[in-house]
Amino acid sequence: MYKQPMLIAEVGCNHMGDIDIAKEFIDTAKDFCNVKYIKFQKRYNKELLPIEQYNTPHPNPQNSYGETYGLHREYLEFNVEIHQELKNYCDALDMTYSTSVWDITSAKEICLINPEFIKIPSATNTHTELLKFLCDNYVGQIHISLGMTTMEEESNIIQLFTDHNRLKDLVIYACTSGYPVPFADLNLLEVKRIKKAYSSLVHGIGFSGHHNGIAVDMAAYTLGATYIERHFTLDRTWKGTDHAASLEPDGFRRLSRDLDHLYEALHYKEKEILDIEIPQREKLKWSQGE
């Protein structure tokens, strides 16, 4: 039995550091895309980045919002008060706000506003102290992407949540970390693998995609990913590295529509001859002796 798909619009930092643009993302997700779940990011860059990386120029200067990579990241960062404002804005629209947290300081701040779920990105899913902090201090769902993660690291994550009695709150996502990811590197059967291994233990299985188009997401849902997360942008030509791997509003609208249609279709026949088939059977069906 398939569950209702949960489509998450990952804004991340595609708002370009502008709260008005962030709210436009929320409005567009709700009114045009028919998407209920929207997610941002929270990083405390001086904790997260080594000083050398913080002070080094952005590797792609055309996408940079600052003279160094650290200043670029600071430009795109919202403080916790703005995240609270965005959550309040979502609440007023009956939307579900969430965010990824990359470090313990960000986790502590986001826990204060108590979203329905918090995401750990692939980049920091081996940050044991971060995972422990959330297990001990946050009561909502914890979502984790498994991009660029070894099988041993994956097992360690599951064991940590087992030890903290939090498996029932855990959602794990099949993911390939690339922007964008070629189809040959998506390895969709990873959804099937992690579902077989963990679906009886965890709250849910997801798929976080950074590819082009929406056909792959349909397949991921069919293979067992209830949570489908895609990066969301209002314009793929905007400045920044994530826009090229993001869906624009019309793509998100079609993805939402098609997932709902697929959910409606994915079940067995309730009886041998359906009611819709009876008139056609009476009119068209060949029978012996006629």
Protein Blocks (a to p, Z undefined) as FASTA:
>chain_A
ZZdddddddfkjmnnopaklmmmmmmmmmmmnopabdcdddddfklmpcfklmmpccfbl
mlpcbfbfklmmmmmpccfklmmmmmmmmmmnopacddddfbfklmmmmmmnopabdcdd
fklmmmmklmmmmmmmpcbdcdddfehiafklmmmmmmmmmmnopmmmpccddddddddd
dfklnommlmmmmmmmmmmmmmbdcdddfbehjklmmmmmmnopabacddddfbfkbgcj
klmmpccfklmmmmmmmmmmmmmmnccdfbfbdfklmmmmmmmmccehZZ
